[in-house]
């Protein structure tokens, strides 16, 4: 018996934009190159926190560094906000002087601001705030 079915070519399990040998994830945002180590991307996936391209650009432009402890705090803040029914929240991290606008539903950081950017700003389209 002859099998006449057509099988589509198999896709690679590694996206083309991931350099596996160097363990660096490269993405481009309006011509700017953003590099995140594989470990950071992996830990973000474990924590469930995602960063929008806009947020990644802001983190890089404003030289904001978030470690594992900060990511865990952000994750906890999102969980607490979700329990209260929040959709879009402002997360203020006092010890780092960082403010993040997050989508609680999607567990995504939308934008990030340092202490210089926070002053004299108005935060819109949020329904809650979490202060850490």
Buried (B, 14 or more C-beta within 10 A) or exposed (E): EEEEEEEEEEEEEEEEEBEEEEEBBEBEBEEEEBEBEBEBBEBBEEBEBBBBEBBBBBBBBBEBEBEEEBBEBBBEBBEBBBEEEBBBBBBBBEEBBBBBBBBBEBBBBBBBBBEEBBEEEEBEEBEBBBEB
